């Protein structure tokens, strides 16, 4: 089959009317990559479509419409991804020159919002509680956010350390959308004395990994499907310098920092990546792979050749 669908589930179901016999059930997940080619009569390929209990073959007009739907789904998800980023940025408090690590994610098959539970600020959100429990013993997200109680948002739950929340966050801002979408930002930088924001490579790597994991867990828990698309960017009012080693700055008496110019400030561009949501939810290794794709593209903009591969 092309494109390949990896997540088949096959299992037997005993037949009460025929003791000792079973039906074999093959569960095929929803796919955003339709139409799919299958082999037929040795080397021939065809495009099948299920109609009730029958299989029919797509003709030219059907095939054209199917590919149009595939490309439209991808384009809709990419537009949604950018819109989430644009909506999230004004909610980040930028006092002078600071730097935020921002990750947004959208599934090509959104979760149904009609059955979603509304946010309740008086109790912990179960999805956010599970995310925080899954974080490593030390994490940038865990150090900034100490509770899983949400703030009510428009078809989303918002989590922030800035309480009372009045529309802007100062250290962390997480949005778990009811359709499985995600927006997350962590303040990981310190302002320097020469008009730049210094970001530790350890904080960058840890922050991106935390946000990728949170995005996957939210999408999977809410029942989204298909491909999960990611957008990552460093957001600041000024240039950002990435500290890949120690002794790249001087500490001043007032507690500020001054770069020693062994590293240079950049205005980083956004980066994207995507992977099957089923694969990401099932495999920590796959989540690390997608985080590494984002991190390589982010760190290469600072001429940093490799990742620290933090746990």
KADA-V127973 format. One record per residue. N is the residue number from 0. NEAR is the number of other ideal C-beta (glycine too) atoms within 12 Angstrom. D_LAST is the distance of its C-alpha to the last C-alpha in Angstrom with 1 decimal. Layout:
{{N;NEAR;D_LAST} {N;NEAR;D_LAST}}
This chain:
{{0;20;36.2} {1;15;35.1} {2;19;32.8} {3;14;30.9} {4;26;29.9} {5;19;27.4} {6;23;27.3} {7;16;30.7} {8;15;31.2} {9;13;34.3} {10;12;35.8} {11;13;39.4} {12;14;41.3} {13;14;44.4} {14;13;47.7} {15;10;49.8} {16;9;52.9} {17;10;52.4} {18;8;51.2} {19;9;49.2} {20;12;48.2} {21;15;45.1} {22;14;44.2} {23;14;41.1} {24;14;39.0} {25;14;36.8} {26;14;34.6} {27;20;33.8} {28;25;31.4} {29;24;32.7} {30;28;32.1} {31;34;32.2} {32;28;32.9} {33;33;36.5} {34;30;38.8} {35;26;37.8} {36;22;39.8} {37;23;40.7} {38;14;42.7} {39;14;46.4} {40;9;49.2} {41;6;47.6} {42;7;46.4} {43;11;47.2} {44;18;44.5} {45;22;45.2} {46;30;43.6} {47;23;44.1} {48;20;44.3} {49;16;44.8} {50;11;47.9} {51;7;48.5} {52;6;48.9} {53;9;49.6} {54;14;47.7} {55;14;49.2} {56;22;48.4} {57;25;47.6} {58;14;50.3} {59;12;50.0} {60;11;50.2} {61;20;47.7} {62;22;45.3} {63;15;45.7} {64;18;45.0} {65;26;41.9} {66;22;40.3} {67;16;41.2} {68;22;39.4} {69;26;36.2} {70;19;36.2} {71;17;37.2} {72;28;34.2} {73;25;31.8} {74;18;33.7} {75;25;33.8} {76;37;30.0} {77;25;29.6} {78;18;32.2} {79;30;30.6} {80;38;27.2} {81;22;28.9} {82;19;31.0} {83;35;28.1} {84;35;26.7} {85;20;30.2} {86;25;30.6} {87;39;27.4} {88;27;27.9} {89;18;31.0} {90;33;29.3} {91;38;27.0} {92;25;28.6} {93;25;28.9} {94;20;30.6} {95;18;31.5} {96;30;28.7} {97;31;25.3} {98;41;22.4} {99;45;20.8} {100;48;17.9} {101;46;19.7} {102;51;18.8} {103;46;21.6} {104;53;21.9} {105;41;25.1} {106;44;25.9} {107;38;29.0} {108;33;30.4} {109;34;30.2} {110;32;30.3} {111;16;33.8} {112;19;34.2} {113;12;37.5} {114;11;35.9} {115;25;33.1} {116;20;33.2} {117;19;33.9} {118;28;31.7} {119;16;32.8} {120;21;31.8} {121;12;33.0} {122;16;30.5} {123;21;26.8} {124;37;25.8} {125;22;24.5} {126;36;22.2} {127;38;20.6} {128;23;20.5} {129;20;18.6} {130;34;16.1} {131;29;15.6} {132;19;15.5} {133;27;12.6} {134;29;10.3} {135;19;7.8} {136;10;10.0} {137;15;9.7} {138;31;9.6} {139;35;12.2} {140;42;13.9} {141;29;14.2} {142;22;15.6} {143;33;18.1} {144;38;19.2} {145;19;20.4} {146;22;22.6} {147;31;23.0} {148;26;26.6} {149;32;27.6} {150;33;30.1} {151;21;32.5} {152;27;32.3} {153;16;34.2} {154;23;32.9} {155;34;29.5} {156;40;27.8} {157;38;26.6} {158;43;24.1} {159;39;24.3} {160;27;24.3} {161;24;27.6} {162;20;30.3} {163;11;32.9} {164;25;31.6} {165;13;34.3} {166;18;32.8} {167;26;30.2} {168;36;26.9} {169;24;25.8} {170;30;22.1} {171;41;20.7} {172;44;22.5} {173;50;21.6} {174;44;24.2} {175;46;24.1} {176;40;27.2} {177;32;29.4} {178;32;29.6} {179;41;25.8} {180;45;25.2} {181;53;22.6} {182;47;22.5} {183;51;19.8} {184;52;19.7} {185;47;17.8} {186;38;19.7} {187;40;17.4} {188;41;20.2} {189;30;22.9} {190;31;26.4} {191;35;27.9} {192;22;31.5} {193;23;32.2} {194;20;31.6} {195;35;28.0} {196;42;24.7} {197;42;21.9} {198;47;18.3} {199;32;15.4} {200;34;13.2} {201;27;10.1} {202;35;11.8} {203;45;12.6} {204;37;9.4} {205;34;7.9} {206;44;11.4} {207;49;11.9} {208;42;9.1} {209;40;10.6} {210;48;14.0} {211;45;13.7} {212;41;12.7} {213;52;15.6} {214;50;18.0} {215;44;17.6} {216;37;18.1} {217;46;21.1} {218;43;22.7} {219;33;22.5} {220;30;23.7} {221;36;26.6} {222;26;27.8} {223;41;27.2} {224;32;27.3} {225;36;27.5} {226;38;25.1} {227;46;22.6} {228;46;23.0} {229;48;20.6} {230;41;21.7} {231;46;19.6} {232;37;21.2} {233;45;21.1} {234;39;24.2} {235;36;26.2} {236;22;29.9} {237;25;29.7} {238;28;27.8} {239;41;24.1} {240;41;22.8} {241;41;19.3} {242;34;18.4} {243;27;16.5} {244;15;17.6} {245;14;19.3} {246;13;23.1} {247;28;23.4} {248;30;25.4} {249;19;28.0} {250;18;28.0} {251;15;31.4} {252;9;33.5} {253;11;33.1} {254;12;29.3} {255;21;28.9} {256;29;27.4} {257;22;29.1} {258;31;27.5} {259;21;28.8} {260;14;29.1} {261;17;26.9} {262;31;24.9} {263;22;26.8} {264;29;26.6} {265;24;26.4} {266;21;27.2} {267;34;24.4} {268;17;25.4} {269;25;23.9} {270;31;22.0} {271;28;22.0} {272;31;20.6} {273;32;21.5} {274;34;20.9} {275;35;22.6} {276;45;21.7} {277;31;22.4} {278;27;19.9} {279;39;17.1} {280;31;18.1} {281;18;18.2} {282;20;15.1} {283;20;11.4} {284;13;11.5} {285;26;14.1} {286;35;12.3} {287;25;9.6} {288;25;12.8} {289;38;14.6} {290;40;12.0} {291;29;12.1} {292;27;15.8} {293;41;16.1} {294;40;14.0} {295;25;16.0} {296;27;19.2} {297;39;18.3} {298;35;17.4} {299;21;20.2} {300;28;22.6} {301;30;21.9} {302;16;22.5} {303;28;19.0} {304;12;18.8} {305;15;15.2} {306;27;11.6} {307;24;9.2} {308;17;6.5} {309;23;3.8} {310;15;0.0}}
